[in-house]
Amino acid sequence: MARYDRYMLSQLLVLFGFFALVLVALFWINRAVILFDQLIGDGQSALVFLEFTALKLPGLIGTVLPIAAFAGAVYVTNRMSTESEMTVMQATGSSPWRLARPVVLYGLCVALMLSALAHFLIPMAERQFDEREAEVAGNVTAGLLKEGQFLHPTDNVTFYTRLIDADGVLHDVFLSDRRNPKLGAIYTASEAYLVRNGEGTTLIMVDGLAQRLERPDLRLSTAKFQDFSFDISSLIVRERAENLIVPNLTTPVLLGDWEEIAARTGDTPGVIAEELHSRFAQALFCLVAALVGFSVLLIGGYSRFGVWREVVIAFGLLITLDGLRGSLLKSVRTDASLWWTIYLPSLLGFGVVLAALWIAAHPGFLARLKVTRGAA
């Protein structure tokens, strides 16, 4: 690798790491605030919050990598153009095609990073997240440990406790069970304890009153008790342990029999095709983003005021290509045979790059075009 390639590649990777870190931090803070409010509000610990945010981090990184690749290429190209480094390289006989070589290597590095995330880490993390989310949703203890609120862990069940001590003792407990249409029951107790019993959970109430209303006779019976145990495991309908959906499957699994995958997940072959090919298209788009940022700025040449006009044009092109990529996903979900359209935005991006590099290699082309328009 030539010295110029090593120099520019190192600059690109350093700036890519900086922009990726900043973008991940911004996106993570935005999502973490919402997740923190949901989990802590549901009575979960800080460790559960950290686990959930860690499982969401691979998907977040995969989202920002193309943006960071584009930002790094634009920043380095703009700086080298402003400081005349690019001009010196062109004056020594280096063509735009030659100057683009380290950018291609840079884009391939980012594409490999995103490939590892998209094909393996993100699906595995999402599947683990769904499993842990189902466990937390089915955790009766966490769902009931909220003091001062009337809670409804399931239909026709209401639970309330005034105060929860540090040792887990519940004070002034109220439990209304109206699941049986012919018999309604209300339990009140001065103290209560939640006890794990294998896979189940039992509520032990102390010094309380049980009231039962029989319908349709409206016969009310009451009974005081010193201690009473109530199995509350059935209050929460637990989700299936296996939550098999297409985005949670790794790429080697998606390369198998689509009919079998569709039968197991309930999704159509179009959804499977869209998920599989979009992972490859995402990695390819990282290379396109880096080259678009470099090639469009290269047209601007040297200027004391920078190449901000070209930056805006490059950013607009990137947004257009990404928007086109998103719009094509719907057609693939409908018809799996249209999977090849997912790669069209990347191919168009390569066309833009080739055109921009050709114009940069023929600087007189734009001047002749301007003269022709002026004469017309």
N, C-alpha and C positions, 0 to 999 in steps of 0.2 A: 504494500500500500504506500502510495506516495506521501510525502510530507504534508502537502496541501490537503490530501484526503483525511489524514489523521487529525490535522489541525481543525478542519471544519467539522468533522464528525464529532470530535470531542466537544466543540462549542455547541453543536446541536444537541447532543445528549445531556450536557449540563443544563442548558436552558429548558430542554424537555422535562427533565426531572424537577426543575423549579416550578414550571407552569403546572405540571401534573400535581405536585404537592399542594400548590395554592388552590387549584380547582377542586381537588378531593377534599381539602379542608373546608372550603366554602359549601360544597354540596353536603358534606357530612354533618356540618353544624346545623344546616337547615333541616335535614332529616332526623338528626339525633334529638333535636328539641321536641319534635312531634312524637317520636318513639319513646322518649323519656317520660313525657306527659302521660302517654297511654299505659306504659308498663308500671311506673311508680304509682299512678292513679289506681291501677288494678291490684295494688298491694304486692308487687314484685320487688325483689331486691336489686341493688345496684349491680350485682354480679350477672343477673339475668339481662339487665340492660346492656352491659358490656358485651355479653355473649351475642346478643341479637345484633348490635351494631357491627361486631366483628364479622358476622355471617353476611351482612349486607354490604360490607366493604368491597369484596371482589366485583360485584355488579356495579358499584359506584365507580370503581377504578376503570372498568371496561367502558363506561359511558364517557369519561373525560379523556381517555387516551387519544382519540382522533383530534379533539380540540387542542390538547396539549402538543400533539405532533405538528399541527398547523401553526400554532402560536410560536413554537420553538423555531420552525423554519422561517417564519416571517421576521422574527426578531433578529436572528443571526444574519439573514440576508440583508435586512435593512441596515444593520450596524456595519456590515462589511462594505455595503454600497456607500454609506455616508462617510466612512473612513477611507474610501478609495481603494480598499483592498481588492474588491471585485474588479475595479477598473484596471488595476495593475496586473491582475491575473489575465484579463482579456488582452491587455497590451503586449503581454509576453507570448501571445499566440494561442492561449487556451480558449477553446470554443465553448459556447454555452452547454453543449452536450457533455464536454469534459468536466465543466464545473458542476454539472448536476450529479456526477457519480457519487460523491459522498452523501448527497441528499437521498439518493436511491438506497444506499446502505443504511442510512438513518431510518428511512421509512420501513425497510425490511426488518430492522431491529424492533421497531414499535409494533409492526404487524405480528412478529413472533411473540411478543409479550401479550398482545391481545388474543392471539390464537390459543395460548396456554390458558388464558382466563376463560375465553368463550367456550372452548371445547371441553374443559375439565373443571376448573375451579369454580366458575359461576354456577353451573348446574348442580355440582355437589353441595355448594354452600346454600343454594336456594332450597334444595331438598331437605337439608338439615334444618334450615330455618322453618320450613313448613312443619316438620315433625315436632320441633321444639315449641312452635306456636300452638300446635294442637295439644301438646302436653300442658302448656300453661293455661290454655282455654279450658281444659278439663280438670284443672287443679281446684278442687272445691275449697280447700283450706285458704288459698290465696284469694279466691272470689268472695269468701265470707268475712275475711279479716279487714273490714272497713268499719270504723266506729262512727256512730252518729249519722248513718245513712240507711234508708230503707232500700234493700237490695232485692233483686229478682233473679236469682241464679238460673231459674227455668220458669216456664209458664205456670201460673197459678200457685207459685211459691214466693213468699215474702219473708225476708230475714232482717233483723235489726239487733244491734248491740250498742249500748250507750258508751261503753268504755272498754278498752283492751289494755291490760297491764303488760309490763315488760316481760313477765314470765308467761304470757299467753292466756291468762285468765280473762274470760269474757264476762262483763257485768251487765245486768239488766237486759236479758236476752228475750227476744220476741220471734216466734216462728209460726207462720201461717201456712198450712198445707191444704190447698183446695183442688188437688189433682183428681180426687174421686168426686164425681158430680153428686153422688148420694151421701157423702160424708165429708164434712169440713172440720178441720182440727186446728186449734190454736194452742201453742205451748208458750208459757212465760216462765222465766226462772231468774233468780237473783244472780246466779253464777253459772257458767258453763265452760266446758273444755272440749277442744277438738283433739281426737285421738286417732292416729293412724292404725288401721287393722289390716295389714297386708296391702292389698290393692284398694281396700275400702277406707272410708272415713266415718267415724262415729262421733256424734255430738252428745256429750255427757252433760245433762242439765241437773242442777242441784237446787233444792228448796224452791219448787215452782208449782204451777197450776196447769192442768190440761183440761181443755174445753172441747167438746165434740158436739157438732150439730148434725143430726140425722135428718135427711130430706126424703120425701116431701112432708113428713110429719112435723118437721121443725121441732124435734125433741132435743133439748140441750142437756147434756150431762157434764158434770165437772168432777175433777178429782185432784186433790193435792198430793204431791209426792216429795220425798226427801231426795231421791236421785232417780234419774230416768235417762235411758240411752236411746238415741234415735239415729238410725243409719241414714246418712245423707249422701251416700255414694251415688244414688240414683237421681239426685237433683240436677246433675250435669250430664247431658248426653255426650259421651265422648266420641270424637271423630275417629275414623279408621286410622289405624297405625300407619298404614301405607297410603300416602297421598301421592299417587302416581300421575304426574302431568308431564306433557312434552317438554316444557322448558327446564324441568328438573332432571332430564336424562342427558348423559354425556354423549358426545358425538359418536363414539364407537357403537353405542346402543342404537342410535338413530340410523346408523348405516345398515341395520338389520332389516328384517321383514316388516314393512310398513303396515301391512294388514294386521299382523299380530300386535304391533304397537298401538294401532288405532283401536283394536278390540280391548286392549288393556287400559287405555287412557280415555276412551270415549271421544277422541278427537278425530278429525278427518285427515286423509292423506295430505290435503293442502296445507293444513296447519303444521304437519310434520315436515313437509318440504320447505315451507317458509322458515321454520326454526333452524333446520339443518343448513340451508344455503345462506341464510342471513349471517350465520357465524363465520363462514368463509368470506362473505362479502364485507363484513365489518373489518376484518383484518386487512383485506385489500384496500378498503377505503382509507385506512391509516396511511398507506403508501401514497395514495392519490392526494390526500390532504397535505402531506409534506411537499410533494412535487408542485402542487398548485400554488402553495405559498411561495415557493422558491422561483418558479418559472415566470409567474406574472410580475413579481417584483423585479426580475432581471430585465424585463422590457423597459422599465423606467430609467435604467442607467444611473449615472452619477448626478446628484443634485445636492446642493448645500441644504436644502429644505427637506431632504429625505424623500421617500417614495410613498407618502401616505395615501396619495390618490390610488396607487396600485394596490396598497394594502386593503383599501375599501373595496376595490374591484375583486380582489382575490377572496375576501371574506364573503362578498355577495355571491360569487361563483360557488363557494363551498356550501353556503346555506341553500342555494338552489339545488345543487346535487344531492344534498342530504334530504331536502324536502321531496325530491323526486324518488329517492330511495324509499322513504316512508310511504308514499302514495302507492308504490308498486306492490307493497306487501299484501294489501287487501285482495288484489287480483290473484295472487299466488295462493292465498288461503282458500279462495273459491275454486281455483283450478290448479291442481298440482303440476300439470304439464307446462305451466308458465313459469317454472322455477328459474329459467335462464334470464328472465327479465330483472331479477334481483341484481344481476351483475351489470346491467345497463348503465346506471349512474357512474360506476367506476370506470367503465369503458369510455363513457363520455368525458370523464375527468382526465383520462389518459390522452384523449383527443385534444382537450384544451391545453394540456401540458406540452404535447408535441407541437401544436400550433404556436404556443408562446415561445418555446425554445427556437423554433424556426425563425420567428420574427426577431428574436434577440440575436440570432446568428446572421440576420440580414437587416442591419439597422437602417439601411437606405430605403427599405420597403415602405415604412411608415411615412418617411419624408416624401417619397414619390406619390404615395396615396394622398397626402395632404395637398401636394402641388396639383394633382389631377382634379381633386375636388375644387380647389380654388379656381382652376381654369374653367371648370364647368359652371 
